[in-house]
Amino acid sequence: MLTRQGVRMAPTMLVLRALKLGDLLVAVPAIRGLRRAFAGHRMVLATSGWLAPVVELIGGVDELLAVPGLDAHLPLPAGRVDVAANLHGSGARSRDLVDALAARVTIAHHVPEIDGDRSDAPALPRWRDDLHERERWTRLVGAFGVPADPLDLRLRTPPPAAVVAGATVLHVGAAYGSRRWPVPRFAAVARALADHGHRVVLTGGDAERERAVHIARVAGIEEGMVLAGRTELAELVALIAAARLVVSADTGAAHLASAYGRPSVVLFGPAPPSEWGPPPGPHIVLTDESRRRGDAFAADPDPALLAVLPEHVLDAVSRLHV
């Protein structure tokens, strides 16, 4: 245990996951496992700074180290970190950043460019493509003797009150066009749900406000219920935690619905539900696996997403009995 001016300091454990909201949420079970296994350590989570409101809801994270990705070395001197866990990926860049910490214990996948096939190389677990993301990271920490439950994903109750309690949240945005369900289809669903007594609100980022306003106008939803571009992350979390229903593409909003056990209909396009889908619970996935193109960065919607029609969503809602 390090000392500073005669004061005993807890050893540091650093966990790297410098990605987006959904990526962080699927890593929560592994983070929780690490927290339990190294209870005497100070846990530092190196992730995107804007995720701070969600990091606070995981529990057990002592410090958020804001990193904008993998472009710069982590601002910690070699030897300061006792345990380093690479929950970011299996590439050489993330491994280089974690290896540079020279931790006593490094939890990471085998990286061929770094580890090669030498007999004296550490027996690190190999990356597998056929795993759900929650299982991928619990499997990794498990290989180092850290038990973790892939279904241990629930977040703490957020502190702010929901802007609209019991709302039906239509999250109409997505980071890439491959996951953006067409405007007329969202409008048809919004109109039908509103006609059936749902308090429909439309959410999304700043760049998606115009899209959300257009959907509201077509659906006959008052513009005051368009929250896209008007909510901070903490407010979005509170809104979904108290929601009646969430309808979203495979985005962070859908993962928040899973984290709070809120009924959800999730529209999948380029990503397979077997790797990114919700856990067991009041969640229904809609997609057409046979049509999947799989280009996550495409500008136009994936054919697997376009195969989902408004009537499919409304049928799924009816099956959720909300």
N, C-alpha and C positions, 0 to 999 in steps of 0.2 A: 504494500500500500504506500503510495507516494505521501510525502510530507511537505508542507509549505509553512515556513516560519514556526516549526514545531507543532503544527496542527495536522493530524492524520486526515488524509483525503481518500475518499472512496475511489477505487480504480474505475477507469472509464471504459464503457462499451459503446462503440459507434456502429450505427446501422445505416447503410446507404440505400436510399430509394428515392432518387431525385427525378420523379416523373409527375404524372397528373393525378387528379382526384381518384378516379377508379383504380389506378395502379396502386395508390397508397392503401385503399380500402381492402383490396384482395391480399395485401401483405400483412394486415392486422393480426391474423391468427399466428403467423410466425413471429411477429414483433412481441405479441403477448407471451409466447413460449420463451423467447429470449429473456423477457423481463422476469419471468418466474425462475428460470434457470440461473440467472445471474442477479439475484435479488440484492446483493450487496454492492453492485456496480452503479455508477451514474450513467444512465442511458442517454446518449446523444443521437438524435435522428437527423441525418443529413438528407434534406428533401427540399422541395420548392417552398420558398418563404411564404407564398400566398396561401399555403395549406395550413397555416398556423391554427386557425379556428378548429379544424378537424383533428389536428395532432393533439390538441388539448382534450379531445373527447375519447381518445384511445385509452388513456390512463397509463401511468407508469413511465412516460417519457419525461425526462428531467430537463432536457434542453433541445430546442430545434436549431440546427445549424443550417441556415438558409444557403442553398447552393443552386445556381441556375442551370444545372446540368452537369456534364462531364468535361467542360472546357478547361477547368483550372484545377490544380491540386487542392485537396482538402486542407484548410488552414490550421493544421495540427502538426507539430513536429514529430518526427519518427521516434517511436518509443513512448509517446504520451498515452497512446491507446492500448489497453490490455486485451480487449476482445474486439475484433472488427468483423462485421457481417455484411457481405455483399448481397443484398436483396434487390439489386438494380437489374442485373442481367447476367449473361454469361460471356460477354465480350471482353476483349483484351483491355479496352479503355477503362471500364469500371474496375476490373481486376488490378490494373496498374495503380489506380487511385487508392484502392484498399491496401494493396501490397506495400505501397510507399509509407504507410503508417507503421510498418514493422511491428505489428501487434504480436503479443505472445500467442494468441489463438486467432486464426483467420478462418472464417466460415465462408466458403465460396464454392462455386462449381468449378469443375475441371475446364480449363481453357487451353485448347491444343496449341495455340501460338505461344503460350507461356509455359505450360507444363510438358508439352510434347508427350512422348511415350516412354520416357526414361523410367527405369525400374526404381530409381531412387527418388522419384518425384512423389509428393504427398498423394495418398489415395483419395483424391477428391471425387465427390459424386459427379457423374456425367449428366449433362443436360438431356432432358427428354421432351420431345415435342408433343407427346400424347397425354399431357397432364393438364388438369384445370390449374389456373394460376394460384388459387389458394393452396392446392395440394402441392404445387411445385415448390413453394417456399417452406411449407411445413415439412416436406420431404427433405429439403436441404438442411434445415436446422436439426431435423431428426437424425440425419447421418452423423451429426456431431454430438449425439446424446441428449438433444434438447427436445423433449416431447411437446407437441403442439397439435391442437385440434383444428382442422381446417374450417370447422363451423363456428369457431370462437371469434365471430366477426361483429358482434353487436357493439355499438358505440354508446357512450354515456348520453344522458338527456342533455340537449343543448340549453345554455342559459337563457337566450332571448326567447320571448314568446313569439309564436307564429304570427306572421302578418295577417294571414287568413287561416283560422283553425278549421280543420275538417275539409280542406280544399281538395278538389280533384286537379292534380298538377299535370299539365301537358308540357313536358320539357321539349321544346320544338327545335332546339339547336343541337349541334354536334361539331366537333373540331374539324371534320373533313366532310366534303360532299358525299363521300361513299356511305355515310350514315345519316344523311338528311332525308327523311321521309318527305314526300312532296307536300307542298302547302295546301292544295285542295283536299288532300286526304286528312290532314290534321284538322282542317276547317270542318269537314264533314263529321269527324268524331267529336270535335268540340261542340258543334251545334246539337248533335244528337244527345250528348251527355247533359248539356245544359237544359234541353227539353225534358229530360228525365229527372230534373231536380238537383243536378250536381253543380256546386260552386266552382266553375272552371277558372283556373288561373293559368296563364302562359308564362313559362320561364325560359331563360336562355342567357347568353352573355351579351355584352355591349354590342358586339357586331351582329347579333341576331335580333335586335329589337325591331328593326324594320320588318323583318320576316314575321315576327310575332304579332306586330300591329296589323299586318296584312291578313294573317290568319283570323285575328279577332274580328276584323271588319267583315270578312266573308262569312264568318260564323255567327255574326250578330252578337258578339261578346263585347261588353262595354270596355273601353280602352283602359279604364282604371284597374281592370283585372289583368292587364298585361304587365307583368313584373320583370320581363326580360330586360336586362340592362339597368335595373333599378334596385337590385338586391345584392348585398354583399354576401360572401360565402356563408357566414354565420347565419344570415337570415334565410338563405336557401335551405340550409341544414334544418333549421327550426321549422320551416314550412313543410318539408318532406317528413320530418319526424312526427308531425301532427296531421298528416294528410289522410284523406279518405281513400285516395287512389293516386297512383303515379303511372302515367303513360309516357314512355321515353324510348328513344333508340338506346343502343348499348353505350351509355355514357355514365359519367360520374353520378348523375341524378338517379339512374337506375340502381347503382351500387349503394347509394344512400338509402333507397327504399329497402334494399336487402338488409342493410345495417340496422334499420329500425323496424323491420318486420312489417312494413306497410304493403298492402296489396299493390301489385304492379303488373303491368303488361309491358314487356320489353321486346322491341322490334330489332331483330338482328340482321345485319347485312354482311360486311366482309369478314367479321370475326365469328368463329364457331362457338355456339353456346356451350359445347363440351369443354371449352377452355376459359370462357369468360361469363358463362351464364349464372343466374342467381342460384342460391342454395334452395333446398327444400323449403316450402312455405307457400304463402299466398301470392305466388309469382307465376305468370304464364309467359312463355317465350313464343314468339311468332317469327317464322322465317321459312325459307325453302332451301334446304341444304343442297338440293340437286342443281340449283341455279347459281350457287355462290361463285363469284369471280375471285374474291379474296384480296383485292387491291385496296388496302386500308387508306391509301393516300389519293385515291381517284377523286376527280372533281364531281363526278356524277354518282347517283345512288347505285349501290350494288344491286344486281338483279335479284339476289335473295331477299333484299329489303323491298324491292318493288313488287315482289310477289305477294306482299302483305297488303290487303285491301281494308278500307274502313269497316266493312261488315265483319271482317275477321277480328278486328280490335273490339268492336261492340259485342260480338259473341263471347270473346274472352272476358270482357267486363261482366257480362251476365253470369258467367260461370264462377266468377269470384264472389258473387252475391254482395256487392257493395252498393 
